[in-house]
Amino acid sequence: MNVTVKAIHFDAKASLEEFIQKKITKLEQYSDKITSADVTLQVVKPEVSDNKEVMLKVLMPNNELVVTKTADSFEEAFDNAMDAMIRSIKKAKEKANELKK
């Protein structure tokens, strides 16, 4: 699985990128069909709390799943996005299995 991490309008710390790389590999246990994952980090409205936005995009054959979450920290937003993405992957697998029947 190819993993791309993009930070928009700021430089992400190496520790944040390592955190993301380490956690995103867990997606492979839910589907072996994932070809790539793109993570986009962005600070929205700097004057407010809950301003760290993470967009997680996962590409699978015939499917593109996208989740966007916002929180106080990038780590928290990423964890929330991962939880939502895991649910989306499970749902996509169920749908694919129903279509095979």
KAQUIDA-V874981 format. One record per residue. N is the residue number from 1. PHI is phi in radians with two decimals (NA if undefined). NEAR is the number of other ideal C-beta (glycine too) atoms within 12 Angstrom. Layout:
n:N phi:PHI near:NEAR
n:N phi:PHI near:NEAR
This chain:
n:1 phi:NA near:22
n:2 phi:-1.42 near:16
n:3 phi:-2.12 near:26
n:4 phi:-2.10 near:22
n:5 phi:-2.04 near:32
n:6 phi:-2.09 near:21
n:7 phi:-1.90 near:23
n:8 phi:-1.67 near:18
n:9 phi:1.14 near:13
n:10 phi:-2.84 near:18
n:11 phi:-1.75 near:13
n:12 phi:-1.33 near:26
n:13 phi:-1.19 near:16
n:14 phi:-1.05 near:12
n:15 phi:-1.11 near:12
n:16 phi:-1.17 near:25
n:17 phi:-1.13 near:23
n:18 phi:-1.10 near:16
n:19 phi:-0.98 near:25
n:20 phi:-1.14 near:34
n:21 phi:-1.02 near:22
n:22 phi:-1.15 near:17
n:23 phi:-1.27 near:29
n:24 phi:-1.23 near:33
n:25 phi:-1.14 near:18
n:26 phi:-1.13 near:22
n:27 phi:-1.10 near:38
n:28 phi:-1.12 near:20
n:29 phi:-1.32 near:15
n:30 phi:-1.67 near:27
n:31 phi:-2.77 near:28
n:32 phi:-1.58 near:13
n:33 phi:-1.64 near:20
n:34 phi:-1.23 near:32
n:35 phi:-1.64 near:22
n:36 phi:-2.72 near:22
n:37 phi:-2.37 near:38
n:38 phi:-2.00 near:28
n:39 phi:-2.06 near:38
n:40 phi:-2.02 near:30
n:41 phi:-1.88 near:36
n:42 phi:-2.64 near:24
n:43 phi:-1.71 near:26
n:44 phi:-1.91 near:24
n:45 phi:0.77 near:12
n:46 phi:-0.97 near:13
n:47 phi:-1.46 near:8
n:48 phi:-2.05 near:13
n:49 phi:-1.33 near:14
n:50 phi:0.98 near:20
n:51 phi:-1.97 near:21
n:52 phi:-1.71 near:33
n:53 phi:-1.92 near:32
n:54 phi:-2.13 near:45
n:55 phi:-1.94 near:31
n:56 phi:-2.00 near:40
n:57 phi:-2.08 near:29
n:58 phi:-2.05 near:35
n:59 phi:-1.85 near:25
n:60 phi:-2.29 near:27
n:61 phi:-0.97 near:14
n:62 phi:1.08 near:12
n:63 phi:-2.71 near:21
n:64 phi:-2.32 near:20
n:65 phi:-1.86 near:34
n:66 phi:-2.27 near:22
n:67 phi:-2.32 near:31
n:68 phi:-2.19 near:25
n:69 phi:-2.34 near:30
n:70 phi:-2.18 near:26
n:71 phi:-2.73 near:24
n:72 phi:-1.19 near:18
n:73 phi:-2.29 near:22
n:74 phi:-1.14 near:37
n:75 phi:-1.09 near:25
n:76 phi:-1.14 near:22
n:77 phi:-1.09 near:33
n:78 phi:-1.15 near:37
n:79 phi:-1.04 near:25
n:80 phi:-1.11 near:27
n:81 phi:-1.14 near:37
n:82 phi:-1.10 near:32
n:83 phi:-1.04 near:23
n:84 phi:-1.15 near:25
n:85 phi:-1.18 near:37
n:86 phi:-1.07 near:27
n:87 phi:-1.08 near:18
n:88 phi:-1.13 near:28
n:89 phi:-1.13 near:32
n:90 phi:-1.06 near:19
n:91 phi:-1.12 near:19
n:92 phi:-1.13 near:28
n:93 phi:-1.16 near:22
n:94 phi:-1.08 near:16
n:95 phi:-1.09 near:17
n:96 phi:-1.13 near:18
n:97 phi:-1.16 near:12
n:98 phi:-1.14 near:10
n:99 phi:-1.21 near:11
n:100 phi:-1.26 near:8
n:101 phi:-1.26 near:7
